[in-house]
Amino acid sequence: MDYYNILGVTKTATQQEIKQAYRRLASKHHPDRGGDTAEFQKIEEAYRTLSDDEKRQQYDNPNLQQNFAGFPFGPQGGFNPFEEMFNQFNRQRQQRIYTVTVFIKLEQVATGSMETINVNTPAGGKTFQISVPKGIEDGQKINYENLMPDGVLQIMFRIHPHPIFERRRLDLISTKELSIIDLILGTTISFTTIYNQTLEITIHPRTKPGSSLRISGKGLEASNQRGDQYILITASIPDIISTELITALEQERNKTLN
């Protein structure tokens, strides 16, 4: 798949342009809003690859990775046949690992949940219920012991990108656009957290565009640690501005110049 074409960006697109394209498309095609699930999954896959610098480099240069495939190297970069034989012997002695990929939402990362999964085994399909740990990272693998009679059940969790919240470890970041008039005069906004809790946030007079508001303890939780919620403030200009306001702004600008 052409990930750049899916997101509607060029190969020279910046991370900010990729993020903006994803949010626009994710909002349009999200299944919860009546969008097409297959199209949404393509958008997610494209964003996960292009938003990660290392994955994007591998995607842009697939031959670079293939040229070195299949060659074991020692600690100094040289071929070490004895180490490779030792590793193969150890791998044979290990228990069988059943790896299953489970896709979850960011809300499940925040609150934890139970997931039903199906695992194909030599004896046939098996169904299990597993718990999703709070604060799990995208791509993190968790071993669930004592479920498989001949091995270990390993779950790799993949997290759907969220159309509103961006994650940075345990912190969450979202963007709120306000009228430049509200930023000058101050106002109160309503904000809904990842835990579906609605808060009233005070925007103080003379708040500058680009500033951020920190809501302590409203981020993700993991290992008795709790992240914060950050709201990035951007500014917009009203479509309709009265003549009186324009006159007052011109007078204020003249005062500043003089």
ZAGUSE-804497 format. One record per residue (C-alpha): residue number from 1; residue in one letter; x, y negated, z. Coordinates in steps of 0.2 Angstrom, whole numbers, plus 5000, padded with zeros to 4 digits. Example, Ala and Ser with C-alpha at 12.3 -4.5 7.8 and 13.67 -1.06 7.14 Angstrom:
// residues 2
atom num=1&residu=A&px=5062&py=5022&pz=5039
atom num=2&residu=S&px=5068&py=5005&pz=5036
// end
This chain:
// residues 258
atom num=1&residu=M&px=5000&py=5000&pz=5000
atom num=2&residu=D&px=5005&py=4982&pz=4997
atom num=3&residu=Y&px=5005&py=4975&pz=5014
atom num=4&residu=Y&px=5008&py=4957&pz=5008
atom num=5&residu=N&px=4993&py=4958&pz=4995
atom num=6&residu=I&px=4982&py=4965&pz=5009
atom num=7&residu=L&px=4985&py=4950&pz=5020
atom num=8&residu=G&px=4985&py=4938&pz=5005
atom num=9&residu=V&px=5002&py=4931&pz=5009
atom num=10&residu=T&px=5019&py=4930&pz=4999
atom num=11&residu=K&px=5034&py=4940&pz=5003
atom num=12&residu=T&px=5042&py=4924&pz=5010
atom num=13&residu=A&px=5028&py=4921&pz=5022
atom num=14&residu=T&px=5033&py=4916&pz=5039
atom num=15&residu=Q&px=5027&py=4925&pz=5055
atom num=16&residu=Q&px=5015&py=4911&pz=5059
atom num=17&residu=E&px=5007&py=4912&pz=5041
atom num=18&residu=I&px=5006&py=4931&pz=5043
atom num=19&residu=K&px=4997&py=4929&pz=5060
atom num=20&residu=Q&px=4985&py=4916&pz=5053
atom num=21&residu=A&px=4981&py=4927&pz=5038
atom num=22&residu=Y&px=4978&py=4942&pz=5050
atom num=23&residu=R&px=4967&py=4933&pz=5062
atom num=24&residu=R&px=4956&py=4926&pz=5047
atom num=25&residu=L&px=4954&py=4943&pz=5039
atom num=26&residu=A&px=4952&py=4953&pz=5056
atom num=27&residu=S&px=4938&py=4941&pz=5061
atom num=28&residu=K&px=4930&py=4944&pz=5044
atom num=29&residu=H&px=4931&py=4963&pz=5043
atom num=30&residu=H&px=4930&py=4968&pz=5061
atom num=31&residu=P&px=4918&py=4983&pz=5063
atom num=32&residu=D&px=4910&py=4975&pz=5078
atom num=33&residu=R&px=4905&py=4961&pz=5067
atom num=34&residu=G&px=4898&py=4972&pz=5053
atom num=35&residu=G&px=4914&py=4973&pz=5043
atom num=36&residu=D&px=4921&py=4988&pz=5034
atom num=37&residu=T&px=4931&py=5000&pz=5046
atom num=38&residu=A&px=4943&py=5006&pz=5032
atom num=39&residu=E&px=4947&py=4989&pz=5026
atom num=40&residu=F&px=4950&py=4983&pz=5044
atom num=41&residu=Q&px=4962&py=4998&pz=5047
atom num=42&residu=K&px=4972&py=4993&pz=5031
atom num=43&residu=I&px=4973&py=4975&pz=5038
atom num=44&residu=E&px=4979&py=4981&pz=5055
atom num=45&residu=E&px=4992&py=4993&pz=5047
atom num=46&residu=A&px=4999&py=4978&pz=5036
atom num=47&residu=Y&px=4999&py=4966&pz=5051
atom num=48&residu=R&px=5008&py=4979&pz=5063
atom num=49&residu=T&px=5022&py=4981&pz=5050
atom num=50&residu=L&px=5024&py=4963&pz=5044
atom num=51&residu=S&px=5023&py=4955&pz=5061
atom num=52&residu=D&px=5038&py=4966&pz=5067
atom num=53&residu=D&px=5054&py=4960&pz=5060
atom num=54&residu=E&px=5062&py=4977&pz=5061
atom num=55&residu=K&px=5048&py=4986&pz=5053
atom num=56&residu=R&px=5046&py=4972&pz=5040
atom num=57&residu=Q&px=5064&py=4974&pz=5035
atom num=58&residu=Q&px=5062&py=4993&pz=5033
atom num=59&residu=Y&px=5047&py=4990&pz=5022
atom num=60&residu=D&px=5055&py=4978&pz=5011
atom num=61&residu=N&px=5071&py=4989&pz=5009
atom num=62&residu=P&px=5065&py=5007&pz=5009
atom num=63&residu=N&px=5080&py=5013&pz=5000
atom num=64&residu=L&px=5092&py=5007&pz=5014
atom num=65&residu=Q&px=5084&py=5019&pz=5027
atom num=66&residu=Q&px=5084&py=5034&pz=5015
atom num=67&residu=N&px=5103&py=5032&pz=5010
atom num=68&residu=F&px=5107&py=5037&pz=5028
atom num=69&residu=A&px=5094&py=5050&pz=5031
atom num=70&residu=G&px=5099&py=5067&pz=5037
atom num=71&residu=F&px=5117&py=5063&pz=5042
atom num=72&residu=P&px=5120&py=5065&pz=5061
atom num=73&residu=F&px=5134&py=5054&pz=5068
atom num=74&residu=G&px=5144&py=5055&pz=5084
atom num=75&residu=P&px=5146&py=5041&pz=5096
atom num=76&residu=Q&px=5160&py=5033&pz=5086
atom num=77&residu=G&px=5149&py=5034&pz=5070
atom num=78&residu=G&px=5158&py=5050&pz=5064
atom num=79&residu=F&px=5150&py=5067&pz=5060
atom num=80&residu=N&px=5150&py=5078&pz=5075
atom num=81&residu=P&px=5144&py=5096&pz=5070
atom num=82&residu=F&px=5147&py=5103&pz=5088
atom num=83&residu=E&px=5135&py=5090&pz=5095
atom num=84&residu=E&px=5122&py=5093&pz=5082
atom num=85&residu=M&px=5122&py=5112&pz=5085
atom num=86&residu=F&px=5121&py=5109&pz=5104
atom num=87&residu=N&px=5106&py=5098&pz=5101
atom num=88&residu=Q&px=5097&py=5111&pz=5090
atom num=89&residu=F&px=5100&py=5124&pz=5103
atom num=90&residu=N&px=5092&py=5113&pz=5117
atom num=91&residu=R&px=5078&py=5108&pz=5106
atom num=92&residu=Q&px=5074&py=5127&pz=5103
atom num=93&residu=R&px=5073&py=5130&pz=5122
atom num=94&residu=Q&px=5062&py=5115&pz=5125
atom num=95&residu=Q&px=5043&py=5118&pz=5127
atom num=96&residu=R&px=5032&py=5115&pz=5112
atom num=97&residu=I&px=5026&py=5097&pz=5111
atom num=98&residu=Y&px=5009&py=5093&pz=5104
atom num=99&residu=T&px=5009&py=5075&pz=5099
atom num=100&residu=V&px=4992&py=5066&pz=5096
atom num=101&residu=T&px=4991&py=5047&pz=5091
atom num=102&residu=V&px=4976&py=5038&pz=5099
atom num=103&residu=F&px=4970&py=5021&pz=5094
atom num=104&residu=I&px=4963&py=5010&pz=5107
atom num=105&residu=K&px=4957&py=4992&pz=5110
atom num=106&residu=L&px=4966&py=4979&pz=5120
atom num=107&residu=E&px=4951&py=4978&pz=5131
atom num=108&residu=Q&px=4955&py=4997&pz=5136
atom num=109&residu=V&px=4973&py=4992&pz=5140
atom num=110&residu=A&px=4966&py=4978&pz=5152
atom num=111&residu=T&px=4954&py=4989&pz=5161
atom num=112&residu=G&px=4959&py=5007&pz=5158
atom num=113&residu=S&px=4947&py=5020&pz=5151
atom num=114&residu=M&px=4944&py=5038&pz=5147
atom num=115&residu=E&px=4947&py=5045&pz=5129
atom num=116&residu=T&px=4941&py=5061&pz=5122
atom num=117&residu=I&px=4954&py=5069&pz=5110
atom num=118&residu=N&px=4955&py=5084&pz=5099
atom num=119&residu=V&px=4971&py=5094&pz=5098
atom num=120&residu=N&px=4974&py=5108&pz=5084
atom num=121&residu=T&px=4983&py=5123&pz=5092
atom num=122&residu=P&px=4988&py=5140&pz=5085
atom num=123&residu=A&px=4973&py=5147&pz=5095
atom num=124&residu=G&px=4961&py=5134&pz=5087
atom num=125&residu=G&px=4955&py=5116&pz=5092
atom num=126&residu=K&px=4955&py=5110&pz=5110
atom num=127&residu=T&px=4946&py=5095&pz=5117
atom num=128&residu=F&px=4952&py=5085&pz=5132
atom num=129&residu=Q&px=4948&py=5070&pz=5141
atom num=130&residu=I&px=4963&py=5059&pz=5145
atom num=131&residu=S&px=4965&py=5043&pz=5155
atom num=132&residu=V&px=4972&py=5027&pz=5147
atom num=133&residu=P&px=4984&py=5019&pz=5158
atom num=134&residu=K&px=4982&py=5001&pz=5162
atom num=135&residu=G&px=4995&py=4990&pz=5153
atom num=136&residu=I&px=5000&py=5003&pz=5141
atom num=137&residu=E&px=5012&py=4997&pz=5127
atom num=138&residu=D&px=5009&py=4999&pz=5109
atom num=139&residu=G&px=5018&py=5014&pz=5103
atom num=140&residu=Q&px=5021&py=5021&pz=5120
atom num=141&residu=K&px=5021&py=5039&pz=5123
atom num=142&residu=I&px=5014&py=5048&pz=5138
atom num=143&residu=N&px=5016&py=5066&pz=5143
atom num=144&residu=Y&px=5000&py=5075&pz=5150
atom num=145&residu=E&px=5006&py=5090&pz=5159
atom num=146&residu=N&px=4997&py=5106&pz=5163
atom num=147&residu=L&px=4984&py=5104&pz=5149
atom num=148&residu=M&px=4992&py=5115&pz=5136
atom num=149&residu=P&px=4996&py=5133&pz=5140
atom num=150&residu=D&px=5012&py=5134&pz=5129
atom num=151&residu=G&px=5018&py=5116&pz=5130
atom num=152&residu=V&px=5015&py=5098&pz=5134
atom num=153&residu=L&px=5002&py=5086&pz=5127
atom num=154&residu=Q&px=5010&py=5070&pz=5122
atom num=155&residu=I&px=4999&py=5055&pz=5117
atom num=156&residu=M&px=5006&py=5040&pz=5108
atom num=157&residu=F&px=4995&py=5025&pz=5110
atom num=158&residu=R&px=4993&py=5013&pz=5096
atom num=159&residu=I&px=4984&py=4997&pz=5101
atom num=160&residu=H&px=4973&py=4988&pz=5088
atom num=161&residu=P&px=4978&py=4969&pz=5086
atom num=162&residu=H&px=4965&py=4958&pz=5094
atom num=163&residu=P&px=4957&py=4944&pz=5084
atom num=164&residu=I&px=4958&py=4932&pz=5099
atom num=165&residu=F&px=4971&py=4937&pz=5111
atom num=166&residu=E&px=4990&py=4939&pz=5107
atom num=167&residu=R&px=5000&py=4950&pz=5119
atom num=168&residu=R&px=5017&py=4946&pz=5126
atom num=169&residu=R&px=5021&py=4961&pz=5138
atom num=170&residu=L&px=5008&py=4958&pz=5152
atom num=171&residu=D&px=5004&py=4940&pz=5147
atom num=172&residu=L&px=4990&py=4935&pz=5135
atom num=173&residu=I&px=4990&py=4920&pz=5123
atom num=174&residu=S&px=4975&py=4913&pz=5114
atom num=175&residu=T&px=4972&py=4896&pz=5105
atom num=176&residu=K&px=4958&py=4884&pz=5108
atom num=177&residu=E&px=4955&py=4869&pz=5096
atom num=178&residu=L&px=4948&py=4853&pz=5103
atom num=179&residu=S&px=4943&py=4837&pz=5096
atom num=180&residu=I&px=4957&py=4823&pz=5098
atom num=181&residu=I&px=4944&py=4813&pz=5107
atom num=182&residu=D&px=4941&py=4826&pz=5120
atom num=183&residu=L&px=4960&py=4827&pz=5122
atom num=184&residu=I&px=4961&py=4808&pz=5125
atom num=185&residu=L&px=4946&py=4807&pz=5136
atom num=186&residu=G&px=4946&py=4824&pz=5145
atom num=187&residu=T&px=4933&py=4837&pz=5145
atom num=188&residu=T&px=4927&py=4854&pz=5151
atom num=189&residu=I&px=4928&py=4870&pz=5141
atom num=190&residu=S&px=4921&py=4887&pz=5143
atom num=191&residu=F&px=4933&py=4902&pz=5141
atom num=192&residu=T&px=4930&py=4920&pz=5142
atom num=193&residu=T&px=4944&py=4931&pz=5147
atom num=194&residu=I&px=4949&py=4949&pz=5141
atom num=195&residu=Y&px=4939&py=4955&pz=5156
atom num=196&residu=N&px=4923&py=4947&pz=5149
atom num=197&residu=Q&px=4924&py=4934&pz=5164
atom num=198&residu=T&px=4918&py=4917&pz=5159
atom num=199&residu=L&px=4928&py=4902&pz=5167
atom num=200&residu=E&px=4926&py=4883&pz=5166
atom num=201&residu=I&px=4942&py=4875&pz=5162
atom num=202&residu=T&px=4946&py=4857&pz=5165
atom num=203&residu=I&px=4955&py=4847&pz=5151
atom num=204&residu=H&px=4963&py=4832&pz=5159
atom num=205&residu=P&px=4963&py=4815&pz=5150
atom num=206&residu=R&px=4978&py=4812&pz=5138
atom num=207&residu=T&px=4981&py=4830&pz=5135
atom num=208&residu=K&px=4993&py=4832&pz=5121
atom num=209&residu=P&px=4991&py=4844&pz=5106
atom num=210&residu=G&px=5003&py=4859&pz=5108
atom num=211&residu=S&px=5002&py=4859&pz=5127
atom num=212&residu=S&px=4997&py=4876&pz=5135
atom num=213&residu=L&px=4986&py=4879&pz=5150
atom num=214&residu=R&px=4990&py=4894&pz=5162
atom num=215&residu=I&px=4977&py=4904&pz=5171
atom num=216&residu=S&px=4986&py=4914&pz=5184
atom num=217&residu=G&px=4983&py=4933&pz=5185
atom num=218&residu=K&px=4971&py=4934&pz=5171
atom num=219&residu=G&px=4983&py=4944&pz=5159
atom num=220&residu=L&px=4986&py=4962&pz=5159
atom num=221&residu=E&px=4990&py=4973&pz=5174
atom num=222&residu=A&px=5002&py=4987&pz=5175
atom num=223&residu=S&px=5012&py=4995&pz=5190
atom num=224&residu=N&px=5004&py=4983&pz=5203
atom num=225&residu=Q&px=5010&py=4968&pz=5192
atom num=226&residu=R&px=4998&py=4956&pz=5184
atom num=227&residu=G&px=5001&py=4944&pz=5169
atom num=228&residu=D&px=4994&py=4927&pz=5165
atom num=229&residu=Q&px=4983&py=4920&pz=5152
atom num=230&residu=Y&px=4989&py=4905&pz=5142
atom num=231&residu=I&px=4978&py=4894&pz=5131
atom num=232&residu=L&px=4987&py=4885&pz=5118
atom num=233&residu=I&px=4979&py=4868&pz=5114
atom num=234&residu=T&px=4977&py=4862&pz=5096
atom num=235&residu=A&px=4969&py=4846&pz=5090
atom num=236&residu=S&px=4956&py=4842&pz=5076
atom num=237&residu=I&px=4949&py=4826&pz=5070
atom num=238&residu=P&px=4930&py=4824&pz=5070
atom num=239&residu=D&px=4922&py=4824&pz=5053
atom num=240&residu=I&px=4912&py=4809&pz=5057
atom num=241&residu=I&px=4920&py=4794&pz=5066
atom num=242&residu=S&px=4910&py=4778&pz=5070
atom num=243&residu=T&px=4915&py=4761&pz=5064
atom num=244&residu=E&px=4916&py=4755&pz=5082
atom num=245&residu=L&px=4929&py=4768&pz=5086
atom num=246&residu=I&px=4940&py=4765&pz=5071
atom num=247&residu=T&px=4940&py=4746&pz=5075
atom num=248&residu=A&px=4944&py=4750&pz=5094
atom num=249&residu=L&px=4959&py=4761&pz=5088
atom num=250&residu=E&px=4965&py=4748&pz=5076
atom num=251&residu=Q&px=4965&py=4735&pz=5090
atom num=252&residu=E&px=4974&py=4747&pz=5102
atom num=253&residu=R&px=4987&py=4751&pz=5088
atom num=254&residu=N&px=4990&py=4732&pz=5085
atom num=255&residu=K&px=4993&py=4730&pz=5104
atom num=256&residu=T&px=5006&py=4744&pz=5104
atom num=257&residu=L&px=5015&py=4736&pz=5088
atom num=258&residu=N&px=5015&py=4719&pz=5096
// end
